[in-house]
Amino acid sequence: MQGSARKRASPTPHAPARGERRHDGAVVPADRRQVPTAHGPVAFGAPPGALRNVPCSAARHPGAGPPECPSPPAEGAEGGPATAPPPDLGGDATCRRYAYAVPGHFGLWVPPLRSAEPWADRAATRRAAAPGPLDLVLFGGGPVAGRPEGYGAHVGVHLGPDRVLHLCREVGRPVVWGYADFAVRARYARFLGAKRVVPGGSREG
């Protein structure tokens, strides 16, 4: 899923130009450009063991109980058992449940925000002008008629320059993408922004 060496060397993620046709045939409007610049500190080089082998499951949304459709157990290194995931993942997760568990692993608690709540929330998170390490980053395909901004947004975790850790059905396991990898997929082409978790923020919800 990594971009070409030439693209990686660029100081900023590639932004789809107005009317540019992407690999899926969609024409990406100018308002869906990826804006974060590729500079800044890095949270960590590789996900901790407990956050590496977490299957994607739509049933495991934030606040859900035991998974309705349990995924097979993940394998660890050399085929051995995987390191146990954090209790709030329960073995599998959606993009949001996984994204919330990453800062949680480092002591930054995120409540089970759903629907448009991750973008609207002001108690546990704050909007950040530019993504920083462990910030939540939100992507979408554009506004949804009759729904508030951020409804159904895909959530990942900014690790550092052009590195976003996230869980998606396309891959099925946690993966690190660059911002351009989101830009070429219509469902993620619009970068909404970054949310910074407030240490000791509200635990309501």
BELTAKA-V252601 format. One record per residue. N is the residue number from 1. RES is the residue in one small letter. PSI is psi in radians with two decimals (* if undefined). Layout:
N,RES,PSI
N,RES,PSI
This chain:
1,m,-0.04
2,q,2.61
3,g,3.05
4,s,2.82
5,a,-0.64
6,r,-0.73
7,k,-0.68
8,r,-0.51
9,a,-0.25
10,s,2.46
11,p,-0.30
12,t,2.62
13,p,2.57
14,h,2.29
15,a,2.23
16,p,2.24
17,a,2.84
18,r,2.23
19,g,0.16
20,e,2.33
21,r,2.14
22,r,-3.11
23,h,-0.41
24,d,0.11
25,g,-0.13
26,a,2.54
27,v,2.09
28,v,2.05
29,p,2.81
30,a,-0.46
31,d,0.09
32,r,0.37
33,r,2.61
34,q,2.10
35,v,-0.35
36,p,2.42
37,t,2.65
38,a,1.25
39,h,2.83
40,g,3.04
41,p,2.93
42,v,2.36
43,a,-0.87
44,f,2.72
45,g,-0.58
46,a,2.57
47,p,2.48
48,p,2.71
49,g,-0.70
50,a,-0.25
51,l,0.16
52,r,-0.79
53,n,1.24
54,v,1.92
55,p,2.64
56,c,2.25
57,s,2.10
58,a,-0.37
59,a,-0.32
60,r,1.02
61,h,2.84
62,p,2.27
63,g,-0.06
64,a,2.74
65,g,-2.60
66,p,2.53
67,p,2.43
68,e,-0.57
69,c,1.42
70,p,2.41
71,s,2.71
72,p,2.61
73,p,2.46
74,a,2.65
75,e,2.54
76,g,-2.79
77,a,2.40
78,e,0.56
79,g,-0.01
80,g,3.09
81,p,2.51
82,a,2.69
83,t,2.37
84,a,2.32
85,p,2.86
86,p,2.59
87,p,-0.58
88,d,-0.18
89,l,-0.58
90,g,0.42
91,g,-0.44
92,d,3.01
93,a,2.92
94,t,3.08
95,c,-0.72
96,r,-0.80
97,r,-0.70
98,y,-0.80
99,a,-0.69
100,y,-0.54
101,a,-0.45
102,v,-1.00
103,p,-0.54
104,g,-0.60
105,h,-0.44
106,f,0.33
107,g,0.18
108,l,1.74
109,w,2.37
110,v,2.21
111,p,2.91
112,p,1.18
113,l,2.36
114,r,3.05
115,s,-2.10
116,a,0.07
117,e,-0.65
118,p,-0.64
119,w,-0.59
120,a,-0.41
121,d,2.42
122,r,-0.07
123,a,-0.82
124,a,-0.31
125,t,2.81
126,r,2.55
127,r,2.42
128,a,2.38
129,a,-0.64
130,a,2.47
131,p,2.44
132,g,3.00
133,p,2.27
134,l,0.16
135,d,2.55
136,l,2.36
137,v,2.36
138,l,2.39
139,f,2.67
140,g,3.12
141,g,-0.02
142,g,3.01
143,p,2.55
144,v,2.13
145,a,2.26
146,g,0.10
147,r,2.64
148,p,2.81
149,e,2.39
150,g,-0.01
151,y,2.23
152,g,0.30
153,a,2.53
154,h,2.39
155,v,2.28
156,g,-3.06
157,v,2.15
158,h,2.11
159,l,-0.62
160,g,-2.88
161,p,1.99
162,d,0.64
163,r,2.02
164,v,2.11
165,l,2.23
166,h,2.97
167,l,2.23
168,c,2.74
169,r,-0.54
170,e,-0.69
171,v,-0.70
172,g,-0.25
173,r,2.87
174,p,2.45
175,v,2.66
176,v,2.14
177,w,2.77
178,g,2.89
179,y,-0.52
180,a,-0.49
181,d,-0.55
182,f,-0.69
183,a,-0.53
184,v,0.00
185,r,2.09
186,a,-0.65
187,r,-0.28
188,y,0.10
189,a,-0.42
190,r,2.07
191,f,1.98
192,l,-0.79
193,g,-3.00
194,a,2.54
195,k,2.22
196,r,2.24
197,v,2.30
198,v,2.06
199,p,2.23
200,g,0.40
201,g,3.13
202,s,2.40
203,r,0.37
204,e,2.67
205,g,*
